[in-house]
Amino acid sequence: MTKTHEIVIDKVKESKINSIDFSNLTFGKTFTDHMLECTWRDGEWHTAEIKPYGPIQVEPSCKVFHYGQAIFEGMKAFKDGEGDVFLFRPEDNWIRFNESAKRLAMPEVPKEVFMEGLKKLVNLDKEWVRYGEGLSLYLRPFMIASENGVAAAPGTEYKFMIIMSPAFAYYKGDVRVIIASEFSRAADGGVGYAKAAGNYAASFYPNNLALEEGYQQIIWTDAASHEYLEEAGTMNIFVRIGDKLLTAPNNDRILNGVTRRSIMQMAKDHGITVEERRVSVKELTAAANDGSLKEIFGTGTAAVIVPIKGYKHEDFKFELPTLESSYATLLMGALKDIQYNRAEDQHGWRVKI
Ligand SMILES: *Cc1c(COP(=O)(O)O)cnc(C)c1O
């Protein structure tokens, strides 16, 4: 039996869009007029509501504060030159959201609520998606345990919400990284593959230590041996050695990125050899020493690709060469062309609103 899920809309009386300076946005600080809220209680999802963005009321005993059942997604909407708005591979985010939900013992969100909710919400706040290089609307679906009470057990009430934030190109200057040889963000059998809020909490302290040393991010290695590269901060990792592009295979410590999959496909479309296999720190450093290490970059929705300028591993430091034709530039351009509807969508990734 499939239940149909209703979405009711309560619009703002007056939009706040005219008070927003779209040329001066801090990432994730400004939110659109509306948000979506849907509650799971008594074993089922209730009517989803789209309503004015604003505070939600919860009690101090609310379970998410105590046991950390919180998951999220990050995705974007883009506008083309004609004013049409597109989502990029949104079903992949829905699937991953439910994988995260399952691992955190939270209820799965029906496709209809997630997808129709997103579409209706983006459509309502369409004016907030601006056209122009680097402009997009960042979408943040998330779920929290919203039941009151401090008994250590999964909640019996959850809130699924979507909030949206207009975003400008994400550039934070040069990025140099430390390859982790002590800390880990995820362990075998853990929740590293889930987009769980706690994974971020676990990464902030080691990242602060890196910042104090003048490095912006950490390349996470496998928790057991610290020998293999796994993620670049909160992004997936790619390494170019010679003309080959290498990326770590997914496992339960690695977040299965939509951007990672898209970049792998774009690389193949451009005739670049992509190997999905473990890359050791030894191999990386050997390639650095013999001159075959050309690029390291991270991939993720917020920035698409972040090139890494240099790395440190224990006492070894290396600066990446500046290339005339980098894979990072080529693949980022190719992917953005699809996202902004400037190129043919060969793989059916765009979803028009
Ligand atoms: C979200 C995330 C990524 C990137 O995933 P995308 O789907 O490409 O945005 C990579 N690593 C971690 C740890 C993440 O949380």
The ligand as an SDF file (V2000), in Angstrom:
LIG
                    3D

 15 15  0  0  0  0  0  0  0  0999 V2000
   29.0440   15.5550    1.7320 C   0  0  0  0  0  0  0  0  0  0  0  0
   30.4080   14.9610    1.8230 C   0  0  0  0  0  0  0  0  0  0  0  0
   31.1980   14.6950    0.6820 C   0  0  0  0  0  0  0  0  0  0  0  0
   30.8020   15.1180   -0.7140 C   0  0  0  0  0  0  0  0  0  0  0  0
   29.6200   14.5760   -1.1750 O   0  0  0  0  0  0  0  0  0  0  0  0
   28.8530   15.2530   -2.4030 P   0  0  0  0  0  0  0  0  0  0  0  0
   27.6780   14.3800   -2.6160 O   0  0  0  0  0  0  0  0  0  0  0  0
   29.8020   15.2550   -3.5460 O   0  0  0  0  0  0  0  0  0  0  0  0
   28.5080   16.6380   -1.9790 O   0  0  0  0  0  0  0  0  0  0  0  0
   32.4200   14.0700    0.8600 C   0  0  0  0  0  0  0  0  0  0  0  0
   32.8720   13.7310    2.0760 N   0  0  0  0  0  0  0  0  0  0  0  0
   32.1510   13.9870    3.2000 C   0  0  0  0  0  0  0  0  0  0  0  0
   32.7080   13.5890    4.5170 C   0  0  0  0  0  0  0  0  0  0  0  0
   30.9080   14.6140    3.1090 C   0  0  0  0  0  0  0  0  0  0  0  0
   30.2080   14.8630    4.2210 O   0  0  0  0  0  0  0  0  0  0  0  0
  1  2  1  0
  2  3  1  0
  2 14  2  0
  3  4  1  0
  3 10  2  0
  4  5  1  0
  5  6  1  0
  6  7  2  0
  6  8  1  0
  6  9  1  0
 10 11  1  0
 11 12  2  0
 12 13  1  0
 12 14  1  0
 14 15  1  0
M  END
$$$$
